[in-house]
Amino acid sequence: MEIRGNVGEWSELYVLIKLLSDGVLYQSDINLCSDSNNAYQVIKAFKDEANYSLEFDRVDNHLKVYRVINDENTLLKEYTFDDFNEISKQILDSIKTKSERTFSIPNIQQFLSDNCILTAKASSNSKVDIRLRIYDHRLASETELGFSIKSLLGRKSTLFNTGPGNNFRYEVKFLTDSINIKEFNESTIIDRPKIVSRINKLNELGTKISFDRIDSRQLQKNLKMIDGDLPEVIAWSLYYRYLKNESSLSQIAELLEKEDPLDFYETDDDNKQRMYVYKLKKFLAESAMGMTSENIWLGEYDSFGGVIVAKNDGDIVCFHIYDFNLFRNYLLNNTKFEQASTGENESQPGLKDPNTKKKYYFGWLYKENESHYIKLNLQIRFN
């Protein structure tokens, strides 16, 4: 059976093979450079398949691969570290050169078959992308931890994926009933993107934009689980993203601190706590750890070690849970709002395109039950 995967899925297998080859996982600094004085020895790695699990043991000068069923280990193959190093290079070269969305890597198909590897990515039932047993120098002991993997190989990966439920709906108040919605949606400003133009025109008309709700009830609950103010903080972040035509999360955070749309601060000195920055950092970190729009998020971190980043040059670094403030700062400084496909009919602005594959449907003014609304969609990508 030929195994295929996309860049993100092959990146997970690359990280697994590369770490087993190198035997070390380096802590990252704020610039995503490895800290040679802060490293974790990789002792063993695990991979779950549908009906069994695989264990990869670094023993002396070689690697042993076991299939585990009902706690019974069966040795599949033995390799040298150089063998795994060569396999990791083949995976990396394919990731960097393949142009298809999903692809196979013929040179390693025999390796995958010999070791009963059926998928490039982690099991869909797993809450983490990779499980490792490492020697934790801070505790001076071995510990088994799960890590999330973020790949910067190829196109920059998304931190928070979009979907139809990611639409934030805003009520547009004080808009005259005589406005021609069709003409409003059709009018554009040449030197500004369409949604930026519409948000700014609403602002120029003296309207008041008020956050109404998130289409996804589960996303609303997940955000409240992280922080009760987060739905409103994200809503205002998206609004300023288009009002100021600024996608950088760090820049948007500074705008929120300055404008204080939620009235967190009574005086100029109150903003020393930087509540908007803190709440956005929490959101980004939870997203990196697996929080999504439609799955129930419990915020549990049992045996969670942190986040591993596969850099564009193939190097691998991590942000350990010990250094999560460092990780949060990295996320805020290296992410941006990404505009997904609006699903708007190009020939009839303000109406849905029935033939679009991505039915997100946002970005235009519409009327419902005598009130006016506009929707903005949430998606975040690494810079």
SVG drawing of the C-alpha trace seen along z (x, -y; Angstrom):
<svg xmlns="http://www.w3.org/2000/svg" viewBox="-37 -59 64 69">
<polyline fill="none" stroke="black" stroke-width="0.4" points="0.0,0.0 1.4,-3.4 1.3,-5.9 0.6,-9.5 0.4,-12.6 0.6,-16.4 3.5,-18.6 2.2,-18.7 1.7,-15.0 5.1,-14.1 6.6,-16.7 5.3,-14.7 7.1,-11.6 10.2,-13.6 10.4,-14.9 10.0,-11.4 12.8,-10.0 15.1,-13.0 14.9,-13.1 15.6,-9.4 18.6,-9.8 20.0,-12.8 19.1,-11.6 18.7,-15.2 15.9,-17.8 17.1,-21.4 15.2,-24.1 14.5,-27.1 15.1,-30.7 12.7,-33.6 14.3,-33.7 13.8,-30.0 17.5,-29.2 18.6,-26.1 20.0,-26.6 23.0,-24.3 23.1,-24.6 19.5,-23.5 18.8,-20.1 16.9,-16.9 18.3,-13.5 15.8,-11.4 15.7,-7.8 12.6,-6.4 9.7,-7.5 6.2,-6.1 3.8,-6.1 0.2,-4.9 -1.4,-3.1 -5.0,-1.9 -4.7,1.4 -1.2,1.3 1.6,-1.0 5.2,-1.2 8.2,-1.8 11.5,-3.1 14.3,-2.4 17.7,-4.0 19.9,-1.3 23.7,-1.7 24.7,-2.5 21.6,-1.4 17.8,-1.7 15.3,1.1 11.7,0.9 9.0,2.9 5.3,3.5 3.3,3.5 -0.1,5.4 -1.6,6.0 1.7,5.1 3.5,7.8 6.6,6.4 7.6,7.9 10.9,6.8 10.5,5.7 13.8,4.3 17.2,2.9 18.9,-0.1 22.0,-2.3 21.6,-6.0 23.0,-6.7 20.2,-4.7 17.6,-6.9 19.6,-10.0 19.4,-9.0 15.7,-8.4 15.1,-11.7 17.0,-13.4 14.8,-11.7 11.6,-12.8 12.9,-16.4 14.0,-16.5 10.6,-15.3 8.8,-17.8 10.9,-20.6 10.6,-19.6 7.1,-18.1 4.5,-20.5 1.4,-18.4 -0.9,-18.9 -0.5,-15.2 2.3,-13.0 4.1,-9.7 7.8,-9.2 8.8,-6.1 12.3,-5.8 11.0,-5.1 8.0,-2.9 9.9,0.2 11.0,-1.3 7.4,-2.1 6.2,1.4 9.0,3.1 8.0,1.2 4.2,1.4 3.9,-2.3 0.5,-2.9 0.2,-6.7 2.7,-9.6 0.8,-11.5 -0.1,-10.6 -3.3,-8.7 -6.5,-10.8 -7.3,-9.5 -4.1,-11.0 -4.2,-14.4 -0.5,-15.0 1.5,-14.7 4.5,-12.8 5.3,-11.0 8.8,-10.9 10.7,-9.5 13.4,-12.0 16.0,-12.6 14.9,-15.8 18.1,-17.4 16.1,-19.8 14.5,-16.9 17.6,-14.6 15.3,-11.8 13.5,-10.2 10.0,-11.3 7.5,-10.4 5.8,-13.4 3.7,-14.3 4.4,-17.2 2.5,-19.1 4.4,-19.6 4.3,-22.8 5.9,-22.6 7.5,-25.6 8.7,-23.3 7.3,-24.5 4.4,-27.0 4.1,-28.4 1.6,-26.3 -1.7,-27.5 -1.9,-27.9 -5.6,-28.0 -7.5,-26.6 -10.7,-28.2 -14.1,-26.7 -17.7,-27.9 -18.2,-28.1 -15.3,-30.6 -17.4,-33.5 -17.7,-36.3 -21.0,-38.2 -21.2,-42.0 -24.3,-44.1 -24.0,-47.4 -25.9,-50.0 -27.0,-53.5 -27.0,-52.6 -29.7,-54.4 -32.4,-52.2 -32.2,-54.0 -28.8,-52.5 -28.7,-50.4 -27.0,-47.2 -26.4,-46.0 -24.6,-49.2 -22.6,-49.2 -21.3,-45.7 -20.5,-46.5 -18.5,-49.6 -14.8,-49.1 -11.7,-51.2 -9.0,-50.2 -6.0,-50.6 -7.6,-48.7 -8.8,-45.1 -12.6,-44.6 -13.3,-43.8 -10.9,-46.5 -12.8,-49.0 -16.2,-47.9 -15.3,-48.1 -13.7,-51.5 -16.8,-52.8 -19.0,-51.7 -16.8,-53.5 -16.9,-56.7 -20.7,-56.5 -20.7,-56.9 -22.0,-53.4 -21.4,-51.5 -20.0,-48.0 -21.1,-45.7 -20.0,-42.1 -23.0,-39.8 -22.0,-36.2 -19.7,-33.4 -21.4,-31.1 -19.9,-28.1 -21.3,-27.6 -18.4,-25.2 -15.8,-27.8 -17.6,-30.3 -17.4,-27.8 -13.8,-26.9 -12.8,-30.5 -14.7,-31.2 -13.0,-28.1 -9.6,-29.8 -10.7,-33.2 -14.2,-34.7 -13.3,-37.8 -11.7,-36.0 -14.7,-36.0 -14.9,-39.8 -11.1,-40.2 -10.8,-38.1 -13.9,-39.9 -12.2,-43.3 -8.9,-41.9 -10.6,-40.8 -12.4,-44.2 -9.1,-46.1 -7.4,-43.7 -9.6,-45.1 -10.2,-48.6 -6.4,-49.2 -5.5,-46.7 -3.0,-45.1 -2.7,-41.3 0.2,-41.0 -1.0,-39.7 1.6,-41.7 0.5,-44.9 -3.2,-44.2 -2.4,-43.5 -0.8,-46.9 -3.8,-48.6 -6.1,-46.9 -3.9,-48.1 -4.1,-51.6 -7.8,-51.7 -9.1,-49.6 -12.4,-48.7 -13.6,-46.6 -12.8,-49.3 -10.4,-47.2 -8.5,-50.3 -9.9,-53.2 -6.7,-55.2 -3.7,-55.4 -1.6,-53.6 -3.9,-50.6 -2.7,-49.2 0.6,-48.2 -1.1,-44.8 -1.5,-44.6 -4.6,-42.4 -5.2,-42.2 -1.7,-41.0 -2.0,-38.4 -5.4,-37.1 -4.2,-36.8 -1.1,-35.0 -3.2,-32.5 -5.4,-31.9 -2.4,-31.4 -0.8,-29.0 -3.9,-26.9 -4.3,-26.8 -0.8,-25.5 -1.6,-22.8 -4.5,-21.5 -7.6,-23.7 -9.8,-23.8 -13.1,-25.3 -15.4,-22.3 -13.8,-19.8 -14.5,-20.2 -11.5,-21.7 -10.9,-20.7 -7.6,-22.5 -5.9,-19.4 -2.1,-19.3 -1.3,-15.9 2.0,-14.6 2.1,-17.5 5.7,-18.5 5.3,-21.5 5.6,-22.3 8.2,-21.1 8.9,-23.3 10.3,-21.9 12.1,-24.8 12.4,-25.6 16.0,-24.4 15.1,-21.0 16.4,-21.8 14.2,-20.9 13.7,-22.9 11.2,-22.8 9.4,-25.1 9.2,-23.0 6.2,-23.6 8.8,-24.9 9.4,-27.9 5.9,-28.6 6.2,-32.4 9.0,-32.2 6.7,-30.2 3.8,-32.6 6.0,-35.6 7.2,-33.7 3.7,-33.0 2.5,-36.6 5.5,-37.9 5.3,-35.3 1.7,-35.0 -0.8,-36.8 -4.5,-36.8 -5.1,-35.0 -8.1,-35.7 -9.8,-32.6 -11.8,-32.3 -15.0,-34.4 -17.3,-32.4 -18.7,-35.6 -20.1,-35.6 -17.6,-37.7 -20.2,-38.7 -22.8,-39.5 -21.0,-41.0 -22.9,-40.5 -24.3,-37.1 -23.0,-33.6 -21.2,-31.7 -23.1,-28.4 -20.1,-26.8 -17.4,-27.6 -15.8,-24.7 -15.1,-26.7 -18.4,-27.8 -17.3,-30.3 -19.5,-33.1 -18.3,-36.3 -17.1,-39.8 -20.2,-41.6 -23.0,-43.7 -26.5,-42.0 -29.8,-42.5 -31.7,-40.1 -34.8,-40.7 -34.6,-44.5 -30.9,-44.6 -27.7,-45.0 -24.8,-42.6 -21.3,-41.8 -19.3,-38.6 -15.5,-38.3 -13.7,-34.9 -11.0,-33.7 -7.8,-32.0 -4.3,-32.4 -1.0,-31.5 2.6,-31.7 4.5,-34.6"/>
</svg>
